[in-house]
Amino acid sequence: MPTDAPSRGRLRAASPEAIAEGAALLRAGALVGVPTETVYGLGADATSAEAVHGIFVAKGRPADNPLIVHLADPADLARVVARVSPLAAELAARHWPGPLTLVLDAAEDLPSVTTGGHPTVGVRVPDHPVARALLATADTPMAAPSANRSGRPSPTRAEHVLADLGEHVALVLDGGPSAVGVESTVVDARGTRPVVLREGAVSREALDAADAEPHAAAPGSRYRHYAPGCEVRLVAPDDLPATVARLAATGRRVGAIAPSALLPAGLAAATAAEDPVALAHLLYDALRTAETRGVDVVVVATVAEEGIGRAVMDRLRRAAAG
């Protein structure tokens, strides 16, 4: 049963003692903020329907939006999936631990709330020492979507988790800023070729993957996402200075995210990102910073849709639509 732990909302540096406390909270049914290499996750015992239901309540997440289950080791796959396809075994050997989620047929005893009522489940082994230590200590699969309110930019720092979900989370383990900064790539691995359902940190080139339109098997693919409390406007890099000047002339508070050479002086919020990898790492933090500084519109220079640039542009288009 979920616990109303007195430690609710506390942030602790991810020491062995804090990890042990987080593991005990997970086993007791509480929600724990967990650092991963992609973004911070909102962790719950994936085998407990009641604990997982707490994720949906905390995030305001639609009930049919499936969750990604995190494991300490690939050997734990049998705990949550019905069958490991040869393709899944190959991809896991190449990319785990890491930011790749594999969609497979769910084990019959996995709660339907964890899978969003679907017959499949997304699974990955994270490449973050704190997440893996927590999973190993708790000895249970962990459902862990991004630890933000649904529709908001994902959290890449521990303080982002507290800002969005402080009243719901028992403990946040601070493992520092997320190294990658965008969510995992989601791949349907039930067949003989990988089919990308969500762009992410592992590129199509690295997977030799087929194209596919996102659908219900991809966590979050059908819902508004990544939007801060200000307008996001995407422009070609060469157009950014003129766009910023035009918006500022109307009296709006303007922020920008772009290579440093394109950033005008006097912005309410400015984040320099020299390439797509840097932009992925900084994006969500930059959007949250623009929001907290009272920016009306943040202008973002687009990047080429190659490698991780595809994932960045996917997030930016959704943020702009929001």
Order of alpha helices (4+ residues) and beta strands (2+ residues): beta-alpha-beta-beta-alpha-beta-alpha-beta-alpha-beta-alpha-beta-alpha-beta-beta-beta-alpha-beta-alpha-beta-beta-alpha-beta-alpha
